[in-house]
Amino acid sequence: MSGLRVAPAAWFRGDDAVEALARHLAARGDGAVAGEGAPAVLLVHGPVGYPVVRDRLDAALAAADVRAVRAPHEGPCCARAIDALAAVAVREGVRAVLGVGGGRVLDAAKGAALAAGLPFAALPTSPATCAATAATVVRYDERGAHLDVLEGGPVAAACALDPGLLASAPDRLLAAGVVDAWAKVHEVRLTSARLGTSSSAGAGSAIPATTRAALALIDDLAELLRAHALEALAAGPGGVRDRSRLPQRRLVAEAVVGYPGLIGGLAGADVKLALAHPLHDALTHLPGAHAALHGEKVGFGTLVQLRVAGLDGRTDDAGCVAAFREEAARYAALGVRCDLEALGCGDARSAPAEEAVVRRALADPSVASALPALGFQELLAAVREVDAWVRAA
């Protein structure tokens, strides 16, 4: 028996998504907070995305008669931050935790909701990650080095995807989200191939229906990204450079937040990850890595995965080389460079840091499951080759 956690339970999308979310939070209130007549939420927010939507959100919460207890969060989603936020939630007697911001803020809010036993709601302001729709909490230490992923994280009770808000984010955030979404495409395709199928070859009768659904979404996401990602970046934030392409930017911004979370939930913990994300996690242990966005580091992991496994785990060496180079060109067209120097991870070119990165990645159970024959020397050679080629391209 396997269990799936597909989030969120309720989606609100469109130009009135923020207001709809506020009304939903009011409807979920199950009584008054002591001394107050309105249900209360712990509003966990960061310093960047929250100011963009603050006035609108404040007005929506006031109109819905929801009291917000504001709790700022900055920095990694670590145990200390989660515990502090959960303590505020318990002390204030709130009925839910609302995360507003990017991936770190949303994961910290999810962690606090899990610790306090409360519902979680998400209002993402950045298209750089799928944290708003993923039923996981990614935890780091206080320096930002990856520790683990809580797969039993709360399934979001509600999520507001406002395509206009997401499309107004800077190009770099959208490009990182696109690259992160491509990682989901390649990781799930590789792990599904291990199950004896691929989205292009058709699913066998032994493949669960939920995995088939994830593969169908993978195909649609890949088609969407191929067709519209470059147009979305050409539009500029909010269509400032080319307003005629704003519809594509809105579509892509919404897709890179929504699709990967759904795909991961339907695919399940054993299928959704291969090498791309574990290699990202290993890179976060390098002090310079924090200058790069999540999706940018995942992009390097995806290129290395393609170098060792091709598109489906069965490609010959020439095919593997062609696959990673084609993908690197795709990222470069989006303005994303994935060599180690560009990621702030130049230390990974020298021992002992290089060896530590490779061994950390290989120690992840997802890598052993998706690529059981992958060894230290093979992965080390792939890391070096991808880095050198992208740097010289």
SVG drawing of the C-alpha trace seen along z (x, -y; Angstrom):
<svg xmlns="http://www.w3.org/2000/svg" viewBox="-18 -49 60 54">
<polyline fill="none" stroke="black" stroke-width="0.4" points="0.0,0.0 1.2,-3.5 -0.2,-6.8 -0.3,-10.0 -0.5,-13.6 -1.8,-15.8 -2.0,-19.5 -3.7,-21.9 -7.2,-20.9 -8.7,-24.1 -7.4,-26.2 -8.3,-29.8 -6.9,-31.2 -7.5,-34.3 -7.3,-38.0 -9.5,-37.8 -7.6,-34.8 -6.4,-36.8 -9.9,-38.0 -11.3,-34.5 -8.6,-33.1 -9.5,-35.6 -13.1,-34.6 -12.2,-31.0 -10.1,-31.6 -13.1,-33.4 -15.4,-30.5 -12.9,-28.0 -12.9,-30.0 -14.4,-27.8 -15.0,-30.4 -13.7,-33.7 -10.2,-34.2 -10.2,-35.3 -11.0,-39.0 -11.7,-39.2 -14.8,-38.8 -13.0,-37.5 -11.1,-34.3 -7.4,-34.8 -4.6,-33.5 -0.8,-33.6 0.4,-35.5 4.0,-34.4 5.7,-36.6 9.1,-37.6 10.7,-40.9 10.4,-40.8 7.2,-39.4 4.9,-40.4 5.2,-44.2 4.0,-43.7 0.7,-42.3 0.4,-43.7 -2.2,-46.4 -4.4,-44.2 -4.2,-41.3 -4.8,-43.6 -8.0,-44.9 -9.2,-41.4 -8.7,-40.1 -10.4,-43.1 -13.3,-42.7 -13.6,-39.0 -13.3,-39.9 -10.2,-37.9 -7.6,-39.1 -4.0,-38.7 -1.2,-38.1 1.9,-39.0 5.1,-37.0 8.1,-37.9 10.4,-35.2 13.8,-35.7 16.5,-33.2 16.4,-29.4 13.5,-27.2 15.3,-25.8 14.1,-24.1 14.5,-27.2 12.4,-29.4 9.7,-26.7 9.5,-26.3 9.4,-30.1 6.5,-30.5 4.6,-27.6 4.9,-29.0 3.4,-32.3 0.5,-30.4 -0.2,-28.6 0.1,-31.6 -2.2,-33.7 -4.8,-31.0 -5.0,-31.3 -7.1,-29.0 -4.7,-28.6 -1.3,-29.6 -1.0,-31.6 2.3,-31.8 2.9,-34.8 6.0,-35.0 8.6,-32.7 9.7,-29.1 11.6,-29.7 8.7,-31.6 6.1,-29.0 8.1,-26.1 8.6,-27.8 4.9,-28.5 4.1,-24.9 6.5,-23.6 4.9,-25.9 1.4,-24.7 2.5,-21.1 4.1,-21.7 1.1,-23.5 -1.4,-21.1 -3.1,-23.8 -4.4,-24.1 -2.0,-25.8 -2.8,-28.2 -0.5,-29.6 -0.3,-32.8 2.9,-32.6 4.3,-35.8 7.2,-34.2 7.1,-31.7 10.6,-30.4 9.4,-27.2 6.4,-25.0 6.5,-25.2 2.9,-26.5 1.5,-23.4 3.9,-20.7 2.9,-18.7 6.5,-18.8 8.6,-20.9 12.2,-21.3 14.4,-21.9 17.9,-23.5 20.3,-24.3 20.8,-27.9 23.5,-28.4 21.2,-27.2 22.7,-23.7 20.0,-21.2 19.0,-18.7 15.9,-16.8 12.4,-16.8 9.4,-16.2 7.2,-14.2 4.4,-14.2 4.1,-18.0 0.6,-19.5 -1.6,-19.3 -2.5,-22.9 -6.1,-23.7 -6.0,-26.4 -3.8,-28.1 -4.3,-31.3 -2.6,-31.4 -2.9,-34.9 -1.3,-34.8 -1.0,-38.6 0.9,-38.7 3.2,-35.8 3.8,-37.3 4.9,-40.6 7.9,-38.9 11.4,-39.6 12.6,-37.6 15.2,-35.8 12.6,-34.3 10.4,-33.1 13.4,-31.6 14.4,-29.7 10.9,-28.4 10.9,-27.2 14.2,-25.4 12.9,-23.8 9.8,-22.7 12.0,-21.1 13.7,-19.2 10.4,-17.7 9.8,-16.6 13.1,-14.8 13.2,-13.3 9.7,-11.8 10.3,-10.5 13.5,-8.8 11.9,-7.2 8.8,-6.1 11.2,-4.5 12.5,-2.4 9.0,-1.2 9.0,0.2 7.2,-2.7 7.6,-6.2 5.1,-8.9 5.9,-8.5 5.9,-4.7 2.6,-4.2 1.9,-2.9 1.7,0.8 -1.1,2.3 1.1,2.5 1.6,-1.3 -0.8,-2.9 -3.4,-5.2 -2.0,-8.1 1.4,-7.6 -0.2,-7.6 -1.9,-10.9 1.4,-12.4 3.0,-11.3 0.1,-12.9 0.7,-16.2 4.5,-15.9 3.8,-15.7 1.5,-18.7 4.0,-20.7 6.8,-20.0 4.8,-21.0 3.7,-24.2 7.3,-25.1 8.6,-24.4 5.9,-26.5 5.7,-29.5 8.7,-29.9 10.7,-32.1 7.7,-34.2 7.0,-34.6 10.5,-35.9 10.3,-38.2 7.2,-39.8 9.1,-41.1 7.6,-41.5 4.0,-42.3 4.4,-42.7 6.7,-45.7 8.7,-44.9 6.0,-43.3 2.5,-43.4 1.2,-41.3 3.1,-38.3 1.7,-38.9 -0.9,-36.1 2.0,-33.6 3.9,-35.0 0.8,-34.6 0.3,-31.1 3.9,-30.0 4.1,-31.7 1.0,-29.9 2.1,-26.6 5.5,-26.4 4.0,-26.9 1.0,-24.6 2.1,-21.7 5.2,-20.4 3.3,-20.2 0.5,-18.3 2.9,-16.0 4.9,-15.3 1.8,-14.5 0.4,-12.1 3.7,-10.5 4.5,-9.9 7.6,-10.2 9.3,-7.1 8.8,-8.4 9.2,-12.2 12.9,-12.5 16.0,-11.2 19.4,-13.0 18.6,-16.7 17.3,-17.7 19.7,-15.5 22.7,-17.2 21.1,-20.6 20.9,-19.6 24.6,-18.6 25.6,-22.0 23.8,-23.9 26.5,-22.8 29.0,-25.0 29.1,-28.5 28.8,-30.4 25.8,-28.4 23.3,-30.7 23.9,-33.4 22.0,-31.2 18.3,-30.4 16.9,-27.0 16.0,-26.4 19.4,-27.6 21.2,-25.0 18.6,-22.3 19.3,-23.2 22.9,-22.0 21.6,-18.8 19.3,-18.2 22.2,-18.6 24.3,-16.1 21.3,-13.7 20.9,-14.0 24.6,-13.4 24.5,-10.1 21.1,-8.9 19.9,-10.6 16.2,-11.3 14.9,-8.0 17.7,-6.0 18.4,-3.9 20.2,-6.4 23.7,-5.6 26.6,-7.8 26.3,-10.0 22.6,-10.5 23.4,-11.5 25.8,-14.1 23.4,-15.5 20.6,-15.5 22.5,-17.6 23.9,-20.0 20.4,-20.6 19.0,-21.3 21.9,-23.6 21.1,-25.6 17.5,-25.8 18.5,-27.2 20.9,-29.7 18.2,-31.0 16.2,-31.7 19.2,-33.6 20.2,-30.9 23.8,-29.7 24.3,-26.5 28.1,-26.2 29.5,-26.0 31.1,-29.4 27.9,-31.1 26.1,-29.3 28.7,-30.5 29.8,-26.9 33.3,-27.1 34.6,-25.5 33.2,-22.2 36.0,-22.1 38.6,-21.3 39.1,-18.5 37.8,-17.8 34.7,-19.9 34.2,-18.1 34.3,-14.7 31.9,-15.8 29.3,-17.1 29.4,-13.9 29.2,-11.6 26.3,-13.6 24.4,-13.3 25.0,-9.5 23.9,-9.0 20.4,-10.2 18.0,-7.2 16.4,-8.7 19.6,-8.5 20.2,-4.8 16.6,-4.0 16.5,-5.9 20.1,-5.2 21.3,-2.0 24.4,-1.5 25.7,-5.1 29.0,-5.1 31.3,-7.7 33.7,-8.0 31.0,-8.2 29.1,-10.9 32.3,-12.8 33.2,-12.7 29.8,-13.9 29.9,-16.8 33.2,-17.9 32.2,-17.5 28.9,-19.4 30.5,-22.2 33.4,-22.6 31.1,-22.4 28.6,-25.0 31.4,-27.3 32.9,-27.2 29.7,-27.4"/>
</svg>
